[in-house]
């Protein structure tokens, strides 16, 4: 469990940049409507969730390969 979190934290910044870019540029009024700080926090939460899902998926694939 702790390994998944550590690996997810390592992967989160790469996904964060993409998520922030998508949130900021996809809808022109989003930063103005919800605020920049809230949008940054939303992108960070989204990025960590995606990174955690990726690490869980990779672990499952590697475990199935070893069987």
Secondary structure, DSSP 8 states (H G I E B T S, - for coil): -HHHHHHHHHHHHHHHHHHHHHHHHHSTTHHHHH-HHHHHHHHHHHHHHHHHHHHHHHHHHHHHHH-
